[in-house]
């Protein structure tokens, strides 16, 4: 039963990571378009608001990914060291 629970936990964690990575990539693409390819935007009267929204989405996704990393994906460097 534990293997089943571990598999479900792993799948949920993987799905959450994938969602936040997708949100991050979307925000980066949006910001890249607004900041580096303004010709593609055309007449966009609320560009500042769009940049702010995309920046917040980027920050939220990166914060969420970092939180999952810290709390559910411990780094090998956090493991106790062997005294040899």
Secondary structure, DSSP 8 states (H G I E B T S, - for coil): -HHHHHHHHHHHHHHHHHHHHHHHHHHHHHHHHHHH-GGGT-S-TTHHHHHHHHHHHHHHHHHHHHHHHHHHS--GGGS-----
